[in-house]
Amino acid sequence: MKLRSSIVGLMLSAGFLSGCNDDLNYVGGSIQPDEDRIDVMVDSFMMASSTVKIDSIYAKTSSGYLGQFFDPQYGDYKADYICQFYCKEGYTFAHEPLNGKIDSVVFVMLYNSYIGDSLSPMKAEIFPVVKSLDRNYYTNINPEDYCNMQTSLGGQAYTVYNAVKATKNDTIKIRLKDELGQQIYDETINNPSSFANQEAFNRFFPGLYVTNTYGMGVTLRVNASGIMIHYRYEATTTDSKGNDSTYVANTNELFIVTNEVIQLNRMKSYGLDELLAPNNNYTYLKTPAGVYTRLVIPAKKIFERVGDRIINDLPVAIKPLPSSDWEYASSPSSYLLLLPEDSLKTFFEKNKIDDNITSFKTKYSYSSTERIYMYNFGNIARLLKKHKENAPDEDLRVLLIPIETDAATNTYSYYIRNFLRPSGLTLRKDSEVMSIKVTTSKYEK
């Protein structure tokens, strides 16, 4: 058995298997003793591919996405978000507001990136959440199920360019109704139990819905959101002689969105009909919550052809067309995930990572030999073998999913999540790309 393994490894690594033989002719047997022989075969098959619509994706993230973006090739995209705010146990105002009144309330968004035209005029508007949020992190939420859309708490017109110019950083501020801050302060005095813990605070103040009511052309990735309640209070100072005097000072209370509370992103793609139409030449990827590409690997034919032979190698590489070259086109996702279609839900909900058995991750990279960019998954034979154990009478259906990865804090691990930025990519489905070669072996004593 050791001889069998070493011979197979030698043949694969030496590149003896680059050819193809649909007639199952014996390959390379001359280098082995007649009494201890391994037959190695290479068979060709054709995959099928199609574009499939994805109504929603799992988007558990501390970032909020806000904006509307138009891509002339891949269609529209709109994003907004609903958020709760963190409250420490037993919270009270640091000072007593002057005359028990707050001065103003401002909603602040800090964004770390954007896609689109920084000069596009937009308007953000904020509505109150009136119903407890569910921990449903799929992007097809309906804000009207949670919010009072008849009562605006405030709005602000902006451009990304002017926001940076005015604040000297990537910040957008929206003035809210003073009543919101006053209600929060009054509650700390009249009903402090509302601040006993996070659950109690969420019941009192379920959150806010942030959306765009005007504009198209830019989308923000908001990495921090918060409410600042500004007020004045009477402060005391002591001079060098020990004499006290009072003065009016300005301060604020801050409630922010953190990982301890719920943030829900709504993302919708429009104009998908053309991408979903039957197409003999191409399939598409559009993110987020747009379309994926489905590959169908003819597992039934493969199993019938190879019989009880051992499946050693099944390389899969996907070759996209060059990215769009229009001014605001976004880059494709750096990574692509190959995943059985029936594992889509559990993979992201359970925060799994690629294991090179039932899921495979690869990076968008340049092939110097073919002089093109591609997503090369390498050998996915272990997935085919696993499929043979579980569903030998069915073809293997997998999805190609744009993803992004984040390194976990202070560890060598990482997280995988859906690619949440607007992007589009066209994938070839000609015979060169759809042709796969399955290498199998059989030990003969």
C-alpha positions as CSV (number, residue, x, y, z in Angstrom):
1,M,0.0,0.0,0.0
2,K,2.9,2.4,0.6
3,L,4.2,1.7,-2.9
4,R,0.7,2.5,-4.3
5,S,0.7,5.9,-2.5
6,S,4.2,6.9,-3.5
7,I,3.6,6.0,-7.1
8,V,0.4,8.0,-7.4
9,G,2.1,11.0,-5.6
10,L,5.1,10.7,-7.9
11,M,3.0,10.6,-11.1
12,L,0.8,13.6,-10.1
13,S,3.6,15.8,-9.0
14,A,5.7,15.0,-12.1
15,G,3.0,16.1,-14.4
16,F,2.4,12.7,-16.1
17,L,-1.3,13.3,-16.0
18,S,-1.6,16.4,-18.2
19,G,-3.1,14.4,-21.0
20,C,-6.7,13.2,-21.4
21,N,-8.1,9.8,-22.4
22,D,-11.9,9.3,-22.7
23,D,-11.3,5.5,-23.5
24,L,-9.9,4.8,-20.1
25,N,-6.6,3.6,-21.5
26,Y,-3.9,2.7,-19.1
27,V,-1.5,5.5,-18.2
28,G,2.1,5.1,-16.9
29,G,2.0,1.4,-16.0
30,S,5.4,0.7,-17.5
31,I,7.2,2.2,-14.5
32,Q,5.6,-0.2,-12.1
33,P,6.3,-3.9,-11.4
34,D,3.8,-6.2,-13.1
35,E,2.9,-7.8,-9.8
36,D,2.1,-4.4,-8.1
37,R,0.5,-2.0,-10.5
38,I,-1.6,1.1,-10.2
39,D,-3.8,2.0,-13.2
40,V,-4.2,5.8,-13.5
41,M,-6.8,7.3,-15.9
42,V,-7.8,10.8,-16.9
43,D,-11.4,11.4,-18.2
44,S,-12.9,14.5,-19.6
45,F,-16.4,15.8,-18.7
46,M,-18.3,19.0,-19.3
47,M,-19.8,21.2,-16.5
48,A,-22.8,23.3,-17.0
49,S,-23.2,26.8,-15.6
50,S,-26.0,29.3,-15.1
51,T,-26.8,32.6,-13.4
52,V,-29.1,32.4,-10.3
53,K,-30.8,35.1,-8.4
54,I,-30.0,35.6,-4.7
55,D,-32.8,37.5,-3.0
56,S,-30.9,38.1,0.2
57,I,-27.6,37.3,1.9
58,Y,-26.4,36.8,5.5
59,A,-24.8,40.1,6.6
60,K,-24.0,40.1,10.3
61,T,-21.5,43.0,10.5
62,S,-20.8,46.0,12.6
63,S,-20.6,48.1,9.4
64,G,-23.7,49.9,8.0
65,Y,-24.1,50.4,4.3
66,L,-25.9,53.5,3.0
67,G,-26.5,54.7,-0.5
68,Q,-27.8,54.0,-4.0
69,F,-25.4,53.1,-6.8
70,F,-26.0,52.6,-10.6
71,D,-23.8,50.3,-12.7
72,P,-24.6,50.6,-16.4
73,Q,-23.7,46.9,-17.0
74,Y,-24.9,45.2,-13.8
75,G,-27.8,47.4,-12.7
76,D,-28.9,49.4,-9.6
77,Y,-28.1,48.7,-5.9
78,K,-29.6,50.3,-2.8
79,A,-28.6,49.9,0.8
80,D,-29.7,51.3,4.2
81,Y,-29.6,50.0,7.8
82,I,-31.4,49.7,11.1
83,C,-29.5,49.9,14.3
84,Q,-29.7,49.7,18.1
85,F,-27.4,51.6,20.5
86,Y,-25.3,50.3,23.3
87,C,-26.2,51.4,26.9
88,K,-24.1,50.5,29.9
89,E,-25.9,49.1,33.0
90,G,-27.2,51.7,35.3
91,Y,-26.6,54.5,32.9
92,T,-27.1,58.1,34.0
93,F,-26.1,61.5,32.5
94,A,-22.7,62.6,33.7
95,H,-24.1,66.0,34.7
96,E,-27.5,67.6,35.2
97,P,-28.5,69.6,32.1
98,L,-29.0,73.3,32.8
99,N,-32.7,73.8,33.7
100,G,-33.2,70.1,33.0
101,K,-33.1,70.7,29.2
102,I,-30.9,69.3,26.5
103,D,-29.7,71.6,23.7
104,S,-29.5,69.4,20.6
105,V,-29.2,65.9,19.2
106,V,-27.0,64.9,16.3
107,F,-26.7,61.5,14.5
108,V,-23.1,60.9,13.4
109,M,-21.9,58.5,10.8
110,L,-18.2,57.8,10.3
111,Y,-17.4,56.0,7.0
112,N,-14.2,54.4,6.1
113,S,-14.8,54.0,2.4
114,Y,-17.3,54.7,-0.4
115,I,-18.0,53.7,-4.0
116,G,-19.2,56.1,-6.6
117,D,-19.1,59.8,-7.4
118,S,-18.1,61.9,-4.4
119,L,-20.0,64.9,-5.9
120,S,-23.4,63.0,-6.2
121,P,-26.0,64.9,-4.1
122,M,-27.7,62.6,-1.6
123,K,-30.1,63.0,1.3
124,A,-30.1,60.9,4.4
125,E,-33.2,60.7,6.6
126,I,-33.8,58.9,9.9
127,F,-36.9,57.3,11.2
128,P,-37.7,55.8,14.6
129,V,-37.8,52.1,15.2
130,V,-41.0,51.2,17.1
131,K,-40.8,47.4,17.3
132,S,-38.2,45.2,18.8
133,L,-35.6,44.0,16.3
134,D,-35.1,40.3,15.4
135,R,-31.6,38.9,15.1
136,N,-32.3,38.1,11.5
137,Y,-29.2,39.3,9.6
138,Y,-30.5,38.6,6.1
139,T,-30.6,41.6,3.8
140,N,-34.3,41.3,2.6
141,I,-35.7,42.9,5.8
142,N,-38.6,45.3,5.4
143,P,-38.0,48.4,7.4
144,E,-41.8,49.1,7.5
145,D,-42.1,46.0,9.7
146,Y,-40.1,47.8,12.4
147,C,-40.3,51.5,11.9
148,N,-42.7,54.4,11.9
149,M,-42.2,55.7,8.4
150,Q,-44.6,58.6,8.9
151,T,-42.4,60.4,11.4
152,S,-39.0,61.7,10.3
153,L,-36.6,62.5,13.1
154,G,-34.4,64.5,10.8
155,G,-32.6,64.6,7.5
156,Q,-29.5,66.0,5.9
157,A,-28.5,66.7,2.3
158,Y,-24.8,65.9,1.6
159,T,-22.1,65.0,-0.9
160,V,-19.1,62.9,0.2
161,Y,-16.8,65.7,-1.1
162,N,-18.4,68.4,1.0
163,A,-18.7,66.2,4.1
164,V,-14.9,65.7,4.1
165,K,-14.3,69.3,3.3
166,A,-16.6,70.5,6.2
167,T,-15.5,68.1,8.9
168,K,-11.9,67.4,7.8
169,N,-12.6,63.7,8.0
170,D,-15.1,61.1,6.7
171,T,-18.1,62.2,8.8
172,I,-21.7,63.0,8.1
173,K,-23.8,64.7,10.8
174,I,-27.6,64.8,10.8
175,R,-29.5,67.0,13.2
176,L,-32.3,65.2,14.9
177,K,-35.3,66.4,16.8
178,D,-34.5,67.7,20.3
179,E,-37.4,65.7,21.7
180,L,-35.4,62.4,21.2
181,G,-32.6,63.6,23.5
182,Q,-35.0,65.1,26.0
183,Q,-37.0,61.9,26.2
184,I,-33.8,60.0,27.0
185,Y,-32.8,62.4,29.7
186,D,-36.3,62.5,31.3
187,E,-36.3,58.7,31.3
188,T,-33.1,58.6,33.3
189,I,-34.8,60.7,36.0
190,N,-38.4,59.3,35.9
191,N,-37.8,55.7,35.1
192,P,-34.1,54.6,35.7
193,S,-35.1,51.0,35.4
194,S,-35.1,51.6,31.6
195,F,-31.3,51.8,31.9
196,A,-30.8,48.8,34.2
197,N,-29.4,46.7,31.3
198,Q,-29.3,46.5,27.5
199,E,-32.6,44.6,27.2
200,A,-34.4,47.2,29.2
201,F,-32.9,50.0,27.2
202,N,-33.9,48.4,23.9
203,R,-37.5,48.2,25.0
204,F,-37.4,51.9,25.8
205,F,-35.5,52.9,22.7
206,P,-35.6,50.2,20.0
207,G,-33.3,52.0,17.6
208,L,-33.2,54.1,14.4
209,Y,-33.6,53.5,10.6
210,V,-31.1,55.3,8.4
211,T,-31.9,55.6,4.7
212,N,-31.5,57.8,1.6
213,T,-34.7,59.6,0.4
214,Y,-32.9,61.3,-2.4
215,G,-30.0,60.8,-4.7
216,M,-28.1,58.1,-6.6
217,G,-24.4,57.6,-7.4
218,V,-22.6,56.8,-4.2
219,T,-22.6,54.2,-1.4
220,L,-21.0,54.6,2.0
221,R,-19.5,51.9,4.2
222,V,-20.3,53.3,7.6
223,N,-17.9,51.9,10.2
224,A,-19.4,53.8,13.2
225,S,-22.8,55.3,14.0
226,G,-23.8,57.2,17.1
227,I,-26.1,59.7,18.8
228,M,-24.6,62.7,20.5
229,I,-26.9,64.5,23.0
230,H,-25.5,68.0,23.6
231,Y,-26.3,70.0,26.7
232,R,-25.0,72.7,29.0
233,Y,-24.5,72.3,32.8
234,E,-23.4,74.4,35.7
235,A,-19.8,73.6,36.6
236,T,-17.6,74.8,39.4
237,T,-13.9,75.9,39.4
238,T,-11.5,76.8,42.2
239,D,-8.9,79.5,41.8
240,S,-5.4,79.6,43.3
241,K,-6.7,81.2,46.5
242,G,-9.3,78.4,47.1
243,N,-12.3,80.5,46.0
244,D,-15.1,78.7,44.1
245,S,-16.9,80.1,41.1
246,T,-19.4,78.7,38.8
247,Y,-19.7,78.8,35.0
248,V,-21.7,77.1,32.2
249,A,-19.9,74.3,30.5
250,N,-20.8,72.3,27.3
251,T,-20.7,68.6,27.1
252,N,-22.5,65.6,25.4
253,E,-23.6,62.1,26.0
254,L,-22.8,59.5,23.4
255,F,-24.7,56.3,22.4
256,I,-23.0,54.2,19.8
257,V,-23.6,51.1,17.7
258,T,-21.4,48.2,18.9
259,N,-21.1,44.4,18.4
260,E,-23.3,43.9,21.5
261,V,-26.4,45.2,19.8
262,I,-28.3,44.5,16.6
263,Q,-27.5,46.2,13.3
264,L,-29.5,45.1,10.3
265,N,-28.5,46.0,6.7
266,R,-31.0,46.1,3.9
267,M,-29.6,45.5,0.4
268,K,-31.5,45.3,-2.8
269,S,-30.4,44.9,-6.4
270,Y,-32.4,46.0,-9.4
271,G,-32.2,45.5,-13.1
272,L,-31.3,41.8,-12.9
273,D,-33.4,40.5,-15.8
274,E,-30.7,40.8,-18.4
275,L,-28.2,39.0,-16.2
276,L,-30.7,36.2,-15.6
277,A,-31.7,35.7,-19.2
278,P,-30.5,32.5,-20.8
279,N,-27.0,33.0,-22.1
280,N,-24.8,30.5,-24.0
281,N,-21.5,32.4,-23.5
282,Y,-21.5,33.9,-20.0
283,T,-22.7,33.8,-16.4
284,Y,-22.5,36.7,-13.9
285,L,-21.7,37.7,-10.4
286,K,-23.3,40.7,-8.9
287,T,-22.9,41.8,-5.3
288,P,-24.3,42.2,-2.8
289,A,-27.6,40.3,-2.9
290,G,-27.7,40.1,-6.6
291,V,-26.7,37.0,-8.6
292,Y,-24.3,34.1,-8.2
293,T,-23.1,31.6,-10.7
294,R,-24.1,27.9,-10.3
295,L,-21.9,25.1,-11.6
296,V,-23.3,21.7,-12.2
297,I,-20.6,19.0,-12.1
298,P,-21.9,15.8,-13.9
299,A,-21.3,13.6,-10.9
300,K,-23.7,10.8,-12.1
301,K,-21.8,10.4,-15.4
302,I,-18.4,10.6,-13.6
303,F,-19.4,7.9,-11.1
304,E,-20.8,5.7,-13.9
305,R,-17.6,6.1,-15.9
306,V,-15.0,5.6,-13.1
307,G,-16.9,2.9,-11.2
308,D,-15.0,1.9,-8.1
309,R,-11.8,3.7,-9.0
310,I,-10.3,6.2,-6.6
311,I,-10.9,9.8,-7.5
312,N,-7.6,11.6,-7.1
313,D,-7.8,14.9,-8.9
314,L,-10.5,17.3,-10.2
315,P,-9.1,20.8,-10.9
316,V,-11.5,23.7,-11.3
317,A,-10.6,27.2,-12.5
318,I,-13.0,30.0,-13.4
319,K,-12.0,32.6,-16.0
320,P,-13.7,36.0,-15.9
321,L,-13.7,38.7,-18.5
322,P,-11.8,41.9,-17.7
323,S,-13.5,44.2,-15.2
324,S,-15.6,47.1,-16.5
325,D,-13.5,50.1,-17.3
326,W,-16.1,52.9,-16.6
327,E,-15.1,55.5,-14.2
328,Y,-16.8,54.3,-11.0
329,A,-16.6,50.5,-11.6
330,S,-15.6,48.7,-8.4
331,S,-13.0,46.0,-8.3
332,P,-14.2,42.4,-8.2
333,S,-14.0,40.5,-4.9
334,S,-10.5,39.4,-4.0
335,Y,-11.8,36.0,-3.0
336,L,-14.4,33.5,-4.4
337,L,-15.9,30.7,-2.5
338,L,-17.0,27.4,-4.1
339,L,-19.7,25.8,-2.0
340,P,-22.4,23.1,-2.4
341,E,-25.7,24.9,-3.0
342,D,-27.4,23.2,-0.2
343,S,-24.8,24.5,2.3
344,L,-25.2,28.1,1.6
345,K,-27.4,29.0,4.6
346,T,-25.5,27.1,7.2
347,F,-22.1,28.1,6.1
348,F,-22.5,31.8,6.8
349,E,-24.9,31.5,9.7
350,K,-22.5,29.2,11.6
351,N,-19.5,31.4,10.7
352,K,-17.6,28.5,9.0
353,I,-14.4,28.8,6.9
354,D,-13.2,26.9,3.9
355,D,-12.0,23.4,4.8
356,N,-10.9,22.2,1.3
357,I,-13.3,19.3,1.7
358,T,-16.8,20.7,1.3
359,S,-15.8,24.4,0.7
360,F,-13.0,26.0,-1.2
361,K,-11.7,29.5,-1.2
362,T,-9.4,31.0,-3.8
363,K,-7.9,34.4,-4.6
364,Y,-8.4,36.5,-7.8
365,S,-4.9,36.1,-9.3
366,Y,-3.0,36.4,-12.5
367,S,-1.9,33.3,-14.4
368,S,1.4,34.0,-16.0
369,T,1.1,30.8,-18.2
370,E,-2.3,31.8,-19.6
371,R,-1.7,35.6,-19.2
372,I,-5.2,36.1,-17.8
373,Y,-6.7,36.7,-14.3
374,M,-8.7,33.7,-12.9
375,Y,-10.1,32.1,-9.8
376,N,-8.3,28.8,-9.5
377,F,-9.7,26.5,-6.9
378,G,-7.2,23.7,-7.5
379,N,-8.2,20.1,-6.7
380,I,-11.8,19.7,-5.5
381,A,-11.7,15.9,-5.7
382,R,-12.5,15.6,-1.9
383,L,-15.8,17.4,-2.5
384,L,-16.7,15.0,-5.3
385,K,-15.8,12.0,-3.1
386,K,-17.9,13.4,-0.3
387,H,-20.8,13.9,-2.7
388,K,-20.5,10.2,-3.9
389,E,-20.9,9.1,-0.3
390,N,-24.1,11.2,0.3
391,A,-25.8,11.5,-3.1
392,P,-24.3,9.2,-5.7
393,D,-27.4,9.4,-8.0
394,E,-27.4,13.2,-8.2
395,D,-25.2,15.7,-10.0
396,L,-23.2,18.1,-7.8
397,R,-24.5,21.6,-7.8
398,V,-22.1,24.3,-6.4
399,L,-22.3,28.1,-6.2
400,L,-19.6,30.6,-6.8
401,I,-19.9,33.2,-4.1
402,P,-17.9,36.5,-3.8
403,I,-16.6,36.8,-0.3
404,E,-14.2,38.9,1.8
405,T,-12.1,37.8,4.7
406,D,-11.2,39.5,8.0
407,A,-8.4,38.4,10.4
408,A,-9.6,37.7,13.9
409,T,-8.2,39.9,16.6
410,N,-5.0,38.6,18.1
411,T,-5.2,35.2,16.4
412,Y,-4.1,33.5,13.3
413,S,-7.7,32.7,12.2
414,Y,-10.0,34.7,10.0
415,Y,-13.6,35.2,9.2
416,I,-15.4,34.8,5.9
417,R,-18.4,36.9,5.0
418,N,-20.4,37.8,1.9
419,F,-18.8,40.5,-0.2
420,L,-21.0,43.5,0.7
421,R,-19.8,46.2,-1.7
422,P,-21.4,46.8,-5.2
423,S,-19.5,44.9,-7.9
424,G,-20.1,42.9,-11.0
425,L,-18.2,40.3,-13.0
426,T,-18.8,38.3,-16.1
427,L,-17.6,34.7,-16.2
428,R,-16.8,32.7,-19.3
429,K,-18.8,29.4,-19.9
430,D,-17.2,28.3,-23.2
431,S,-16.0,24.7,-23.6
432,E,-12.5,25.5,-22.6
433,V,-13.6,26.7,-19.2
434,M,-16.4,24.2,-18.6
435,S,-14.2,21.2,-19.5
436,I,-13.0,19.3,-16.5
437,K,-10.6,16.4,-16.2
438,V,-11.0,13.7,-13.6
439,T,-8.0,11.7,-12.6
440,T,-8.7,8.3,-11.0
441,S,-6.6,5.3,-10.0
442,K,-7.0,1.7,-9.2
443,Y,-4.6,-0.6,-7.3
444,E,-4.0,-4.0,-8.9
445,K,-2.0,-6.6,-7.0
